[in-house]
Amino acid sequence: MPGVDVKLVLRSTRVVTPEGIRAAAVFVAGGEIEGVLPYDAVVPAGARVVDVGGDVVMPGLVDTHVHVNDPGRAEWEGFWTATRAAAAGGVTTLLDMPLNSLPPTTTVGNLRVKQDVARSKAHVDVGFWGGALPGNVKDLRPLYDAGVFGFKCFLSPSGVEEFPELDQEQLARSMAEIAGFGGLLIVHAEDPHHLAEAPQRSGGKYADFLASRPRDAENAAIAHLIAQARRLGARVHVLHLSSADALPLIAEAKREGVGVSVESCPHFLTLTAEEVPDGATEFKCCPPIREAVNQDALWAGLADGTIDCVVSDHSPCTTDLKTGDFASAWGGISSLQLGLPAMWTEARRRGHSLEDVVRWMSAGPAALAGLGRKGAIEAGRDADFVVLAPEESFTVDPAGLQHRNQVTAYAGKTLHGVVRSTWLRGTRIVADGVLAEPTGRLLERNH
């Protein structure tokens, strides 16, 4: 029985727990979950009771793939706006990618700059990935000791000159160093040679852009990445999987015991190439949104556990960078606030449950990053919750989004799942779209 210091009891007839969905009373003390008790459990004297009726109480989402771009490109996004969007969408923890900010998170000094900028602006908990670049192998262990959760690299050009890609020799060197101290390497896996050989045409036709980023580029890069991980005994994570062709290779590597995991993103799982209008570069991302038949195979990979988690890859920019030319427009989907309803809308259509969504978007990313206090409603975890009305729907109005630039591929779509409230360590930080002042903390690995 939880102790007498319980300050909050959150009740619902539908609480998503590791044991299933059930009526429950979640007891909270000191910002953490003291216990998950029967719905009608006796409430300790002085505790505040919040009963949300039939709305679903889920663990707060964990998004391990967010480009905040702050400092340096804060006109694209910033910690204040990104974390507001996260909170409004039920995301209570995010990890910031090491590029698109100036400076990138490639040295301990640069990490401290980012932390200083984020500290007073975070509406949700924020952690940081480090970056693996040509020539910064010496910085990797110090960054790890300073608290980054792992290291991101590109195998093809990143789109920003201050974050160059690794060639195969540099990849092996960085991977060996990171494996030596038990770290995780997360990889944008597209092979530059396959990209160079693909037809490159400017203009507004989405079919031309899709042809410029073929599945073979992903497949070849992932095959080489797995081979290196096998050889070096390293842990690697494939970012934003778009090509379902790579799933059998990943599944086989997992069966062999290779330390490989993989994520996909809501836009690959809910949007299709067939629906992208010509000139609509709000749909541009790299790797690209592919055909419906490919999407079906990605969902099969989710269902059988080959895909470990679903995260946003929120990569925003200013409106002017989304030109009508797919070749020159900035590639990135802004979706931090919409990932949960987008995924739930498609998941329910395909016969999946909210328990599945929690596994993909909360428990899975938390496990990837080693965030042992996040990702589940059970005793000892942080009291991070999202209260969702799963049967209600809304139509996406970009003007109602919290991220800095109201550009989104989901504009005008009707989605199921309305976020009623979001809670961070037992404090309600969003209630019916109204946000409280920032109370997020900066997270470091193993702290």
Salt bridges, closest charged atoms under 4 A:
GLU32 OE1 - ARG373 NH2 2.80
ASP55 OD2 - ARG420 NE 3.09
ASP70 OD2 - LYS121 NZ 3.71
GLU77 OE2 - HIS314 NE2 2.84
ASP96 OD2 - LYS114 NZ 2.48
ASP116 OD1 - ARG119 NH1 2.93
ASP125 OD2 - LYS374 NZ 2.69
ASP125 OD2 - ARG425 NH1 2.54
ASP139 OD2 - LYS138 NZ 3.48
ASP145 OD1 - ARG141 NE 3.04
GLU162 OE2 - ARG73 NH1 2.68
GLU169 OE2 - ARG173 NH2 2.65
GLU190 OE1 - HIS188 NE2 2.74
GLU190 OE1 - ARG213 NH2 2.73
ASP191 OD2 - HIS194 ND1 2.91
ASP208 OD1 - ARG201 NH1 3.88
GLU218 OE2 - ARG290 NH2 2.99
ASP245 OD1 - ARG215 NH1 3.09
GLU252 OE1 - ARG255 NH2 2.84
GLU256 OE1 - ARG230 NH2 2.98
GLU263 OE2 - HIS65 ND1 2.70
GLU263 OE1 - HIS237 NE2 2.90
GLU275 OE1 - LYS413 NZ 2.92
GLU291 OE1 - ARG215 NH2 3.19
ASP296 OD1 - ARG350 NH2 2.86
ASP308 OD2 - LYS254 NZ 2.72
ASP313 OD1 - HIS65 NE2 2.92
ASP313 OD1 - HIS67 NE2 3.33
GLU346 OE2 - ARG349 NH2 2.62
GLU346 OE2 - ARG350 NE 2.73
ASP356 OD2 - HIS352 ND1 3.29
ASP356 OD1 - ARG359 NH2 3.03
GLU378 OE2 - ARG381 NH2 2.76
ASP382 OD1 - ARG373 NE 2.71
ASP382 OD2 - LYS374 NZ 2.82
ASP384 OD2 - LYS374 NZ 2.72
GLU391 OE2 - ARG14 NH1 3.00
GLU392 OE2 - ARG420 NH2 2.42
GLU444 OE2 - ARG112 NH1 3.74
